[in-house]
């Protein structure tokens, strides 16, 4: 299942960088292991912020609905299928 970073941080898709940063800080205060949370609680918060705070990753997520890891897997799979197909028709 694909994580929705906007829902994870509780911000709208129209949120600006400052709103995203503030939401991350608020969630991190609640979930960070040093603040009484767990790694499992904090990991999706950190991942959501990593996507939304990086303009390239955010644009990719907004366009495809995939974060970078998922997109890289899909790119690799597509390249493999294309190579296999080309070798079959040659």
PDB file as gemmi writes it, atoms N, CA and C in Angstrom:
CRYST1    1.000    1.000    1.000  90.00  90.00  90.00 P 1                      
ATOM      1  N   UNK A   1       0.835  -1.186   0.000  1.00  0.00           N  
ATOM      2  CA  UNK A   1       0.000   0.000   0.000  1.00  0.00           C  
ATOM      3  C   UNK A   1       0.880   1.249   0.000  1.00  0.00           C  
ATOM      4  N   UNK A   2       0.529   2.199  -0.815  1.00  0.00           N  
ATOM      5  CA  UNK A   2       1.300   3.427  -0.944  1.00  0.00           C  
ATOM      6  C   UNK A   2       0.916   4.389   0.174  1.00  0.00           C  
ATOM      7  N   UNK A   3       1.933   4.929   0.822  1.00  0.00           N  
ATOM      8  CA  UNK A   3       1.700   5.917   1.869  1.00  0.00           C  
ATOM      9  C   UNK A   3       1.365   7.252   1.217  1.00  0.00           C  
ATOM     10  N   UNK A   4       0.398   7.958   1.778  1.00  0.00           N  
ATOM     11  CA  UNK A   4       0.084   9.307   1.310  1.00  0.00           C  
ATOM     12  C   UNK A   4       0.765  10.272   2.282  1.00  0.00           C  
ATOM     13  N   UNK A   5       1.841  10.936   1.843  1.00  0.00           N  
ATOM     14  CA  UNK A   5       2.581  11.799   2.754  1.00  0.00           C  
ATOM     15  C   UNK A   5       1.766  12.989   3.266  1.00  0.00           C  
ATOM     16  N   UNK A   6       0.824  13.448   2.460  1.00  0.00           N  
ATOM     17  CA  UNK A   6      -0.024  14.560   2.896  1.00  0.00           C  
ATOM     18  C   UNK A   6      -0.904  14.130   4.070  1.00  0.00           C  
ATOM     19  N   UNK A   7      -1.514  12.958   3.953  1.00  0.00           N  
ATOM     20  CA  UNK A   7      -2.341  12.445   5.045  1.00  0.00           C  
ATOM     21  C   UNK A   7      -1.494  12.135   6.271  1.00  0.00           C  
ATOM     22  N   UNK A   8      -0.319  11.582   6.048  1.00  0.00           N  
ATOM     23  CA  UNK A   8       0.570  11.231   7.157  1.00  0.00           C  
ATOM     24  C   UNK A   8       0.910  12.451   7.994  1.00  0.00           C  
ATOM     25  N   UNK A   9       1.183  13.579   7.330  1.00  0.00           N  
ATOM     26  CA  UNK A   9       1.523  14.802   8.057  1.00  0.00           C  
ATOM     27  C   UNK A   9       0.298  15.639   8.405  1.00  0.00           C  
ATOM     28  N   UNK A  10      -0.843  15.289   7.836  1.00  0.00           N  
ATOM     29  CA  UNK A  10      -2.068  16.031   8.126  1.00  0.00           C  
ATOM     30  C   UNK A  10      -2.118  17.400   7.479  1.00  0.00           C  
ATOM     31  N   UNK A  11      -1.588  17.495   6.256  1.00  0.00           N  
ATOM     32  CA  UNK A  11      -1.615  18.761   5.516  1.00  0.00           C  
ATOM     33  C   UNK A  11      -2.336  18.560   4.186  1.00  0.00           C  
ATOM     34  N   UNK A  12      -2.779  19.656   3.597  1.00  0.00           N  
ATOM     35  CA  UNK A  12      -3.441  19.576   2.300  1.00  0.00           C  
ATOM     36  C   UNK A  12      -2.392  19.512   1.192  1.00  0.00           C  
ATOM     37  N   UNK A  13      -2.837  19.141   0.017  1.00  0.00           N  
ATOM     38  CA  UNK A  13      -1.934  19.104  -1.134  1.00  0.00           C  
ATOM     39  C   UNK A  13      -1.501  20.510  -1.548  1.00  0.00           C  
ATOM     40  N   UNK A  14      -2.171  21.514  -1.017  1.00  0.00           N  
ATOM     41  CA  UNK A  14      -1.829  22.905  -1.311  1.00  0.00           C  
ATOM     42  C   UNK A  14      -0.895  23.513  -0.255  1.00  0.00           C  
ATOM     43  N   UNK A  15      -0.482  22.715   0.723  1.00  0.00           N  
ATOM     44  CA  UNK A  15       0.364  23.232   1.805  1.00  0.00           C  
ATOM     45  C   UNK A  15       1.696  23.736   1.266  1.00  0.00           C  
ATOM     46  N   UNK A  16       2.152  24.861   1.825  1.00  0.00           N  
ATOM     47  CA  UNK A  16       3.455  25.382   1.421  1.00  0.00           C  
ATOM     48  C   UNK A  16       4.547  24.747   2.287  1.00  0.00           C  
ATOM     49  N   UNK A  17       5.805  25.089   1.974  1.00  0.00           N  
ATOM     50  CA  UNK A  17       6.939  24.479   2.673  1.00  0.00           C  
ATOM     51  C   UNK A  17       6.887  24.707   4.183  1.00  0.00           C  
ATOM     52  N   UNK A  18       6.473  25.882   4.611  1.00  0.00           N  
ATOM     53  CA  UNK A  18       6.426  26.185   6.040  1.00  0.00           C  
ATOM     54  C   UNK A  18       5.342  25.367   6.738  1.00  0.00           C  
ATOM     55  N   UNK A  19       4.186  25.226   6.105  1.00  0.00           N  
ATOM     56  CA  UNK A  19       3.119  24.403   6.690  1.00  0.00           C  
ATOM     57  C   UNK A  19       3.556  22.946   6.818  1.00  0.00           C  
ATOM     58  N   UNK A  20       4.247  22.454   5.804  1.00  0.00           N  
ATOM     59  CA  UNK A  20       4.750  21.081   5.825  1.00  0.00           C  
ATOM     60  C   UNK A  20       5.771  20.916   6.954  1.00  0.00           C  
ATOM     61  N   UNK A  21       6.675  21.875   7.066  1.00  0.00           N  
ATOM     62  CA  UNK A  21       7.703  21.831   8.114  1.00  0.00           C  
ATOM     63  C   UNK A  21       7.060  21.879   9.497  1.00  0.00           C  
ATOM     64  N   UNK A  22       6.096  22.757   9.691  1.00  0.00           N  
ATOM     65  CA  UNK A  22       5.422  22.867  10.993  1.00  0.00           C  
ATOM     66  C   UNK A  22       4.676  21.582  11.346  1.00  0.00           C  
ATOM     67  N   UNK A  23       4.003  21.002  10.367  1.00  0.00           N  
ATOM     68  CA  UNK A  23       3.273  19.748  10.606  1.00  0.00           C  
ATOM     69  C   UNK A  23       4.250  18.638  10.970  1.00  0.00           C  
ATOM     70  N   UNK A  24       5.379  18.577  10.272  1.00  0.00           N  
ATOM     71  CA  UNK A  24       6.400  17.576  10.580  1.00  0.00           C  
ATOM     72  C   UNK A  24       6.899  17.740  12.012  1.00  0.00           C  
ATOM     73  N   UNK A  25       7.219  18.959  12.382  1.00  0.00           N  
ATOM     74  CA  UNK A  25       7.720  19.206  13.748  1.00  0.00           C  
ATOM     75  C   UNK A  25       6.709  18.790  14.803  1.00  0.00           C  
ATOM     76  N   UNK A  26       5.438  19.122  14.576  1.00  0.00           N  
ATOM     77  CA  UNK A  26       4.392  18.744  15.533  1.00  0.00           C  
ATOM     78  C   UNK A  26       4.284  17.227  15.656  1.00  0.00           C  
ATOM     79  N   UNK A  27       4.273  16.534  14.522  1.00  0.00           N  
ATOM     80  CA  UNK A  27       4.171  15.068  14.526  1.00  0.00           C  
ATOM     81  C   UNK A  27       5.434  14.439  15.131  1.00  0.00           C  
ATOM     82  N   UNK A  28       6.591  15.027  14.826  1.00  0.00           N  
ATOM     83  CA  UNK A  28       7.844  14.490  15.357  1.00  0.00           C  
ATOM     84  C   UNK A  28       7.889  14.611  16.880  1.00  0.00           C  
ATOM     85  N   UNK A  29       7.362  15.689  17.412  1.00  0.00           N  
ATOM     86  CA  UNK A  29       7.324  15.858  18.870  1.00  0.00           C  
ATOM     87  C   UNK A  29       6.508  14.754  19.538  1.00  0.00           C  
ATOM     88  N   UNK A  30       5.492  14.261  18.823  1.00  0.00           N  
ATOM     89  CA  UNK A  30       4.619  13.214  19.358  1.00  0.00           C  
ATOM     90  C   UNK A  30       5.192  11.814  19.161  1.00  0.00           C  
ATOM     91  N   UNK A  31       5.942  11.603  18.082  1.00  0.00           N  
ATOM     92  CA  UNK A  31       6.302  10.238  17.696  1.00  0.00           C  
ATOM     93  C   UNK A  31       7.791   9.907  17.741  1.00  0.00           C  
ATOM     94  N   UNK A  32       8.658  10.899  17.851  1.00  0.00           N  
ATOM     95  CA  UNK A  32      10.099  10.628  17.813  1.00  0.00           C  
ATOM     96  C   UNK A  32      10.503   9.767  19.010  1.00  0.00           C  
ATOM     97  N   UNK A  33      11.348   8.767  18.777  1.00  0.00           N  
ATOM     98  CA  UNK A  33      11.779   7.895  19.873  1.00  0.00           C  
ATOM     99  C   UNK A  33      12.407   8.643  21.063  1.00  0.00           C  
ATOM    100  N   UNK A  34      13.087   9.733  20.812  1.00  0.00           N  
ATOM    101  CA  UNK A  34      13.672  10.516  21.899  1.00  0.00           C  
ATOM    102  C   UNK A  34      12.626  11.274  22.707  1.00  0.00           C  
ATOM    103  N   UNK A  35      11.412  11.359  22.167  1.00  0.00           N  
ATOM    104  CA  UNK A  35      10.328  12.079  22.838  1.00  0.00           C  
ATOM    105  C   UNK A  35       9.253  11.128  23.368  1.00  0.00           C  
ATOM    106  N   UNK A  36       9.571   9.844  23.423  1.00  0.00           N  
ATOM    107  CA  UNK A  36       8.629   8.871  23.971  1.00  0.00           C  
ATOM    108  C   UNK A  36       7.875   8.057  22.941  1.00  0.00           C  
ATOM    109  N   UNK A  37       8.097   8.349  21.664  1.00  0.00           N  
ATOM    110  CA  UNK A  37       7.464   7.569  20.608  1.00  0.00           C  
ATOM    111  C   UNK A  37       8.316   6.354  20.259  1.00  0.00           C  
ATOM    112  N   UNK A  38       7.958   5.699  19.179  1.00  0.00           N  
ATOM    113  CA  UNK A  38       8.720   4.531  18.732  1.00  0.00           C  
ATOM    114  C   UNK A  38       9.237   4.762  17.317  1.00  0.00           C  
ATOM    115  N   UNK A  39      10.211   3.953  16.929  1.00  0.00           N  
ATOM    116  CA  UNK A  39      10.737   4.036  15.564  1.00  0.00           C  
ATOM    117  C   UNK A  39       9.633   3.762  14.551  1.00  0.00           C  
ATOM    118  N   UNK A  40       8.756   2.815  14.878  1.00  0.00           N  
ATOM    119  CA  UNK A  40       7.670   2.450  13.971  1.00  0.00           C  
ATOM    120  C   UNK A  40       6.682   3.599  13.776  1.00  0.00           C  
ATOM    121  N   UNK A  41       6.444   4.376  14.824  1.00  0.00           N  
ATOM    122  CA  UNK A  41       5.544   5.527  14.723  1.00  0.00           C  
ATOM    123  C   UNK A  41       6.204   6.670  13.956  1.00  0.00           C  
ATOM    124  N   UNK A  42       7.498   6.846  14.182  1.00  0.00           N  
ATOM    125  CA  UNK A  42       8.199   7.982  13.601  1.00  0.00           C  
ATOM    126  C   UNK A  42       8.581   7.771  12.131  1.00  0.00           C  
ATOM    127  N   UNK A  43       8.849   6.541  11.733  1.00  0.00           N  
ATOM    128  CA  UNK A  43       9.335   6.269  10.375  1.00  0.00           C  
ATOM    129  C   UNK A  43       8.437   6.834   9.271  1.00  0.00           C  
ATOM    130  N   UNK A  44       7.113   6.632   9.317  1.00  0.00           N  
ATOM    131  CA  UNK A  44       6.294   7.207   8.239  1.00  0.00           C  
ATOM    132  C   UNK A  44       6.274   8.734   8.247  1.00  0.00           C  
ATOM    133  N   UNK A  45       6.411   9.322   9.424  1.00  0.00           N  
ATOM    134  CA  UNK A  45       6.460  10.788   9.531  1.00  0.00           C  
ATOM    135  C   UNK A  45       7.727  11.303   8.848  1.00  0.00           C  
ATOM    136  N   UNK A  46       8.844  10.660   9.149  1.00  0.00           N  
ATOM    137  CA  UNK A  46      10.122  11.057   8.550  1.00  0.00           C  
ATOM    138  C   UNK A  46      10.094  10.852   7.040  1.00  0.00           C  
ATOM    139  N   UNK A  47       9.499   9.735   6.584  1.00  0.00           N  
ATOM    140  CA  UNK A  47       9.431   9.445   5.148  1.00  0.00           C  
ATOM    141  C   UNK A  47       8.543  10.470   4.430  1.00  0.00           C  
ATOM    142  N   UNK A  48       7.422  10.798   5.037  1.00  0.00           N  
ATOM    143  CA  UNK A  48       6.517  11.791   4.449  1.00  0.00           C  
ATOM    144  C   UNK A  48       7.228  13.136   4.316  1.00  0.00           C  
ATOM    145  N   UNK A  49       7.951  13.533   5.358  1.00  0.00           N  
ATOM    146  CA  UNK A  49       8.659  14.809   5.306  1.00  0.00           C  
ATOM    147  C   UNK A  49       9.780  14.771   4.266  1.00  0.00           C  
ATOM    148  N   UNK A  50      10.461  13.631   4.154  1.00  0.00           N  
ATOM    149  CA  UNK A  50      11.523  13.509   3.158  1.00  0.00           C  
ATOM    150  C   UNK A  50      10.970  13.705   1.746  1.00  0.00           C  
ATOM    151  N   UNK A  51       9.769  13.250   1.508  1.00  0.00           N  
ATOM    152  CA  UNK A  51       9.149  13.413   0.185  1.00  0.00           C  
ATOM    153  C   UNK A  51       8.682  14.847  -0.017  1.00  0.00           C  
ATOM    154  N   UNK A  52       7.935  15.376   0.940  1.00  0.00           N  
ATOM    155  CA  UNK A  52       7.306  16.692   0.753  1.00  0.00           C  
ATOM    156  C   UNK A  52       8.260  17.872   0.914  1.00  0.00           C  
ATOM    157  N   UNK A  53       9.386  17.668   1.573  1.00  0.00           N  
ATOM    158  CA  UNK A  53      10.333  18.776   1.756  1.00  0.00           C  
ATOM    159  C   UNK A  53      11.332  18.884   0.609  1.00  0.00           C  
ATOM    160  N   UNK A  54      11.361  17.905  -0.255  1.00  0.00           N  
ATOM    161  CA  UNK A  54      12.254  17.907  -1.414  1.00  0.00           C  
ATOM    162  C   UNK A  54      11.404  18.185  -2.657  1.00  0.00           C  
ATOM    163  N   UNK A  55      11.640  19.311  -3.300  1.00  0.00           N  
ATOM    164  CA  UNK A  55      10.765  19.722  -4.405  1.00  0.00           C  
ATOM    165  C   UNK A  55      10.714  18.698  -5.533  1.00  0.00           C  
ATOM    166  N   UNK A  56      11.829  18.036  -5.810  1.00  0.00           N  
ATOM    167  CA  UNK A  56      11.854  17.032  -6.873  1.00  0.00           C  
ATOM    168  C   UNK A  56      11.020  15.807  -6.481  1.00  0.00           C  
ATOM    169  N   UNK A  57      11.212  15.323  -5.254  1.00  0.00           N  
ATOM    170  CA  UNK A  57      10.447  14.164  -4.786  1.00  0.00           C  
ATOM    171  C   UNK A  57       8.960  14.491  -4.660  1.00  0.00           C  
ATOM    172  N   UNK A  58       8.665  15.704  -4.208  1.00  0.00           N  
ATOM    173  CA  UNK A  58       7.275  16.123  -4.062  1.00  0.00           C  
ATOM    174  C   UNK A  58       6.592  16.166  -5.429  1.00  0.00           C  
ATOM    175  N   UNK A  59       7.266  16.746  -6.414  1.00  0.00           N  
ATOM    176  CA  UNK A  59       6.701  16.823  -7.761  1.00  0.00           C  
ATOM    177  C   UNK A  59       6.473  15.423  -8.327  1.00  0.00           C  
ATOM    178  N   UNK A  60       7.413  14.540  -8.087  1.00  0.00           N  
ATOM    179  CA  UNK A  60       7.262  13.162  -8.566  1.00  0.00           C  
ATOM    180  C   UNK A  60       6.069  12.488  -7.888  1.00  0.00           C  
ATOM    181  N   UNK A  61       5.945  12.675  -6.580  1.00  0.00           N  
ATOM    182  CA  UNK A  61       4.806  12.083  -5.873  1.00  0.00           C  
ATOM    183  C   UNK A  61       3.501  12.680  -6.391  1.00  0.00           C  
ATOM    184  N   UNK A  62       3.458  14.002  -6.530  1.00  0.00           N  
ATOM    185  CA  UNK A  62       2.242  14.672  -7.002  1.00  0.00           C  
ATOM    186  C   UNK A  62       1.840  14.189  -8.396  1.00  0.00           C  
ATOM    187  N   UNK A  63       2.826  13.914  -9.239  1.00  0.00           N  
ATOM    188  CA  UNK A  63       2.554  13.492 -10.611  1.00  0.00           C  
ATOM    189  C   UNK A  63       2.159  12.019 -10.705  1.00  0.00           C  
ATOM    190  N   UNK A  64       2.842  11.165  -9.928  1.00  0.00           N  
ATOM    191  CA  UNK A  64       2.662   9.722 -10.106  1.00  0.00           C  
ATOM    192  C   UNK A  64       1.955   9.032  -8.946  1.00  0.00           C  
ATOM    193  N   UNK A  65       1.958   9.665  -7.776  1.00  0.00           N  
ATOM    194  CA  UNK A  65       1.417   9.006  -6.592  1.00  0.00           C  
ATOM    195  C   UNK A  65       2.386   8.022  -5.986  1.00  0.00           C  
ATOM    196  N   UNK A  66       3.618   8.002  -6.478  1.00  0.00           N  
ATOM    197  CA  UNK A  66       4.641   7.091  -5.982  1.00  0.00           C  
ATOM    198  C   UNK A  66       5.770   7.878  -5.355  1.00  0.00           C  
ATOM    199  N   UNK A  67       6.349   7.307  -4.294  1.00  0.00           N  
ATOM    200  CA  UNK A  67       7.557   7.942  -3.769  1.00  0.00           C  
ATOM    201  C   UNK A  67       8.741   7.403  -4.565  1.00  0.00           C  
ATOM    202  N   UNK A  68       9.918   7.907  -4.332  1.00  0.00           N  
ATOM    203  CA  UNK A  68      11.074   7.545  -5.152  1.00  0.00           C  
ATOM    204  C   UNK A  68      11.377   6.062  -5.155  1.00  0.00           C  
ATOM    205  N   UNK A  69      11.299   5.405  -4.013  1.00  0.00           N  
ATOM    206  CA  UNK A  69      11.619   3.989  -3.956  1.00  0.00           C  
ATOM    207  C   UNK A  69      10.694   3.188  -4.858  1.00  0.00           C  
ATOM    208  N   UNK A  70       9.413   3.478  -4.788  1.00  0.00           N  
ATOM    209  CA  UNK A  70       8.455   2.753  -5.615  1.00  0.00           C  
ATOM    210  C   UNK A  70       8.685   3.056  -7.084  1.00  0.00           C  
ATOM    211  N   UNK A  71       8.965   4.307  -7.400  1.00  0.00           N  
ATOM    212  CA  UNK A  71       9.206   4.687  -8.779  1.00  0.00           C  
ATOM    213  C   UNK A  71      10.446   4.018  -9.348  1.00  0.00           C  
ATOM    214  N   UNK A  72      11.501   3.908  -8.548  1.00  0.00           N  
ATOM    215  CA  UNK A  72      12.720   3.264  -9.003  1.00  0.00           C  
ATOM    216  C   UNK A  72      12.481   1.787  -9.292  1.00  0.00           C  
ATOM    217  N   UNK A  73      11.697   1.139  -8.464  1.00  0.00           N  
ATOM    218  CA  UNK A  73      11.363  -0.268  -8.694  1.00  0.00           C  
ATOM    219  C   UNK A  73      10.597  -0.402  -9.995  1.00  0.00           C  
ATOM    220  N   UNK A  74       9.622   0.478 -10.212  1.00  0.00           N  
ATOM    221  CA  UNK A  74       8.845   0.425 -11.453  1.00  0.00           C  
ATOM    222  C   UNK A  74       9.714   0.693 -12.673  1.00  0.00           C  
ATOM    223  N   UNK A  75      10.637   1.649 -12.578  1.00  0.00           N  
ATOM    224  CA  UNK A  75      11.523   1.944 -13.690  1.00  0.00           C  
ATOM    225  C   UNK A  75      12.387   0.732 -14.013  1.00  0.00           C  
ATOM    226  N   UNK A  76      12.906   0.085 -12.976  1.00  0.00           N  
ATOM    227  CA  UNK A  76      13.744  -1.093 -13.185  1.00  0.00           C  
ATOM    228  C   UNK A  76      12.946  -2.219 -13.828  1.00  0.00           C  
ATOM    229  N   UNK A  77      11.743  -2.438 -13.340  1.00  0.00           N  
ATOM    230  CA  UNK A  77      10.893  -3.498 -13.898  1.00  0.00           C  
ATOM    231  C   UNK A  77      10.557  -3.196 -15.355  1.00  0.00           C  
ATOM    232  N   UNK A  78      10.228  -1.954 -15.659  1.00  0.00           N  
ATOM    233  CA  UNK A  78       9.912  -1.577 -17.042  1.00  0.00           C  
ATOM    234  C   UNK A  78      11.119  -1.760 -17.950  1.00  0.00           C  
ATOM    235  N   UNK A  79      12.296  -1.387 -17.483  1.00  0.00           N  
ATOM    236  CA  UNK A  79      13.509  -1.547 -18.284  1.00  0.00           C  
ATOM    237  C   UNK A  79      13.785  -3.023 -18.557  1.00  0.00           C  
ATOM    238  N   UNK A  80      13.597  -3.857 -17.540  1.00  0.00           N  
ATOM    239  CA  UNK A  80      13.803  -5.285 -17.703  1.00  0.00           C  
ATOM    240  C   UNK A  80      12.810  -5.866 -18.711  1.00  0.00           C  
ATOM    241  N   UNK A  81      11.549  -5.492 -18.599  1.00  0.00           N  
ATOM    242  CA  UNK A  81      10.539  -5.983 -19.543  1.00  0.00           C  
ATOM    243  C   UNK A  81      10.831  -5.523 -20.965  1.00  0.00           C  
ATOM    244  N   UNK A  82      11.246  -4.281 -21.099  1.00  0.00           N  
ATOM    245  CA  UNK A  82      11.550  -3.753 -22.430  1.00  0.00           C  
ATOM    246  C   UNK A  82      12.734  -4.499 -23.040  1.00  0.00           C  
ATOM    247  N   UNK A  83      13.777  -4.723 -22.263  1.00  0.00           N  
ATOM    248  CA  UNK A  83      14.950  -5.447 -22.748  1.00  0.00           C  
ATOM    249  C   UNK A  83      14.577  -6.869 -23.146  1.00  0.00           C  
ATOM    250  N   UNK A  84      13.778  -7.510 -22.315  1.00  0.00           N  
ATOM    251  CA  UNK A  84      13.336  -8.885 -22.600  1.00  0.00           C  
ATOM    252  C   UNK A  84      12.509  -8.927 -23.871  1.00  0.00           C  
ATOM    253  N   UNK A  85      11.586  -8.000 -24.004  1.00  0.00           N  
ATOM    254  CA  UNK A  85      10.734  -7.954 -25.193  1.00  0.00           C  
ATOM    255  C   UNK A  85      11.566  -7.741 -26.451  1.00  0.00           C  
ATOM    256  N   UNK A  86      12.495  -6.819 -26.403  1.00  0.00           N  
ATOM    257  CA  UNK A  86      13.334  -6.532 -27.573  1.00  0.00           C  
ATOM    258  C   UNK A  86      14.156  -7.761 -27.947  1.00  0.00           C  
ATOM    259  N   UNK A  87      14.686  -8.465 -26.950  1.00  0.00           N  
ATOM    260  CA  UNK A  87      15.478  -9.655 -27.259  1.00  0.00           C  
ATOM    261  C   UNK A  87      14.612 -10.771 -27.852  1.00  0.00           C  
ATOM    262  N   UNK A  88      13.348 -10.815 -27.494  1.00  0.00           N  
ATOM    263  CA  UNK A  88      12.443 -11.830 -28.031  1.00  0.00           C  
ATOM    264  C   UNK A  88      12.083 -11.568 -29.490  1.00  0.00           C  
ATOM    265  N   UNK A  89      11.978 -10.312 -29.866  1.00  0.00           N  
ATOM    266  CA  UNK A  89      11.573 -10.009 -31.251  1.00  0.00           C  
ATOM    267  C   UNK A  89      12.762  -9.898 -32.202  1.00  0.00           C  
ATOM    268  N   UNK A  90      13.952  -9.883 -31.676  1.00  0.00           N  
ATOM    269  CA  UNK A  90      15.152  -9.817 -32.544  1.00  0.00           C  
ATOM    270  C   UNK A  90      15.500 -11.150 -33.127  1.00  0.00           C  
TER     271      UNK A  90                                                      
END                                                                             
